[in-house]
Amino acid sequence: MAFMTEIFTLKNFEFQCGKSLPSAQIVYQTYGNLNADRSNAILYPTSYGAQHSDIEWLISSDGILDPTRWFIIIPNMFGNGLSTSPSNSDCGLTESGFWFSHLDNVRAQERLISEVFGIDRLALIYGWSMGAQQAYHWGALYPDRVARIVALCGTARTTDHNRIFLQSLRSALTADPAWNGTRFDRTPDRGFHTFARIYASWAASPAFYREGLYLKLGYPSLEDYLTQAWEASYRKRDPHNLLAMLDTWLHCDISDNLRYQGKYRAALAAIQAKTYVMPSTTDLYFTPEDCAAEAAIIPHSEYHPIPSIWGHRAGNPYQNPVDAEWIRSKVQQLLDLST
């Protein structure tokens, strides 16, 4: 499998918040080879807290995305610590009037695929969670340039219920004594501890915990699972970046742009890609009901809920081969459809 990690630089890039940077960067990795007519490109945006190395597990010849057939691009979204983020630039946070949006991510990605690879139309956008949010934005903003979308466990607009969850995470981090009102002046130990437990309570379903699936993953106790699988994972990320990505999620609205001017249903109805809407039946963030309501508006969509007790994590089943195979079969089905 051929792959490479590169940096795409955008000069004097203006963000939706109204701020601009003299140099913004998208770090991306590619897998496989682009064919002669550039018709085999798949865009696979990152999710909350993730970098490309965290989500590339599903790229293999017998995996969900096959790099021997497809040319796969993973662009790291703004704020994730690799692309332009609070940790590697002077962009600041919402407290100083700076935030990233999915409009920013998608505009930057469009320039990447056009200017670097000369790709006019994507065969597929595959996205989980915040990656699904970006996929929907792509479909609405560039409807003639996206053939297919797989949107796993994500909605095109952040619901009020989801917003409360996100605000609880932000409050957990910024309530730490290390927060001075605009940034952290040391590691927010208490904040990380609380943040991880809130996240873990929402990310998996009650049935996941009731059946003790964390024990089958090799953790001797629930506390060990929360500490080693959740808290340790988020401690690897700069807390400023975690806040920045939360703010992107909070601002998610497919219609919040000059093209649609707040007309949410019109933005969804503009998506022309063949779209598989694939929530988890037990997701607490992006509920099946919310996802089904959006699928009903998207013209060429099919609704395929993942039958799983893994909750939101069913959409990124790196520890769960049953759900991974279910998703793989649906993706292959969509990719085999002509456009």
Stockholm file with secondary structure:
# STOCKHOLM 1.0

chainA/1-339         MAFMTEIFTLKNFEFQCGKSLPSAQIVYQTYGNLNADRSNAILYPTSYGAQHSDIEWLISSDGILDPTRWFIIIPNMFGNGLSTSPSNSDCGLTESGFWFSHLDNVRAQERLISEVFGIDRLALIYGWSMGAQQAYHWGALYPDRVARIVALCGTARTTDHNRIFLQSLRSALTADPAWNGTRFDRTPDRGFHTFARIYASWAASPAFYREGLYLKLGYPSLEDYLTQAWEASYRKRDPHNLLAMLDTWLHCDISDNLRYQGKYRAALAAIQAKTYVMPSTTDLYFTPEDCAAEAAIIPHSEYHPIPSIWGHRAGNPYQNPVDAEWIRSKVQQLLDLST
#=GR chainA/1-339 SS CCEEEEEEEEEEEECTTSCEEEEEEEEEEEESCCCTTSCCEEECCCCTTCCHHHHGGGBSTTSSBCTTTCEEEEECCTTSSSSSCTTTSSCCCGGGTCCCCHHHHHHHHHHHHHHTTCCCSBSEEEEETHHHHHHHHHHHHSGGGBSEEEEESCCSBCCHHHHHHHHHHHHHHHTSTTBCSSSBSSCCHHHHHHHHHHHHHHHSCHHHHHTTHHHHTTCSSHHHHIIIIIIHHHTTSCHHHHHHHHHHHHTCBTTCSTTTTTCHHHHHHTCCSEEEEECBTTCSSSCHHHHHHHHTTSTTEEECCBCCSSGGGGGSCTTCHHHHHHHHHHHHHHHTSCC
#=GC SS_cons         CCEEEEEEEEEEEECTTSCEEEEEEEEEEEESCCCTTSCCEEECCCCTTCCHHHHGGGBSTTSSBCTTTCEEEEECCTTSSSSSCTTTSSCCCGGGTCCCCHHHHHHHHHHHHHHTTCCCSBSEEEEETHHHHHHHHHHHHSGGGBSEEEEESCCSBCCHHHHHHHHHHHHHHHTSTTBCSSSBSSCCHHHHHHHHHHHHHHHSCHHHHHTTHHHHTTCSSHHHHIIIIIIHHHTTSCHHHHHHHHHHHHTCBTTCSTTTTTCHHHHHHTCCSEEEEECBTTCSSSCHHHHHHHHTTSTTEEECCBCCSSGGGGGSCTTCHHHHHHHHHHHHHHHTSCC
//
